[in-house]
Amino acid sequence: CYHVTGECSCPPGWTGHDCKHPCSSGRWGRDCANSCACDGGDGGCDPATGTCSCQPGFTGQHCQ
């Protein structure tokens, strides 16, 4: 947290005043500002990196 204002700068995948809340499903990155770009399989994405988690039968960067 910034020592003057007390405002926290959360690491990617976390949000909230105290950075104790993980990104909700379908969101990722700093302050959970990005949307997952995973197509088929809807396995979701990593809340820190946005890397898609493909379900069986789906492959590739966006689980197509």
N, C-alpha and C positions, 0 to 999 in steps of 0.2 A: 504494500500500500504506500501511496505517496505520503511522506511525513508531514506535509503542510495541510493538505485537505483531508487526508484519511481515505481518499478514493482508491479503490483497488483496481489494479490492471490484471484481470484474470488470464490465466494461461488458456490456450485453445482447448475447447471442449467443456469449459466451465463458465458460469455466469452468476450474477447476483451480487449484492453489496459486499458479501464476504467470500465470494467465489466458491461457495460450497454446494452450488446447484449444477448438476451436469446438464448439458444441452438436452432439450426435448427431442423426441424421435423426429428424424428428418432434418435436423439442424446440426451445424458443425462450425468449428473455427473460433476465433477470438470473439467473445461476447455472443457466441452462437448466431452470428450474423449471416451465415451462408446456408443455403438449402442444399440438401443431398441431390446429386444428379444421377441417381441409380435408377435404371429403367426396369427391366424384368426381374422377377424374383422377389422384389421388395425386401431384401435382406437388411436394408438400412445401410448406414455408413458410419465410419469411425468418427466420433464426435470431435476428435482433435485434428485429424488429417483430411477427412472427407472421403477416404478410400471406401469404395463400395464393398459390402459383404454379400456376395452372391449366394442365392439358394441353389440347391442341386438342380442341374439342367440349364443354368445360366452362367455365362462366362464373359470375360472381357472387363475393360475399365468401368463400363456402366451397366454390367450384368445384362447383356442383350442376348 
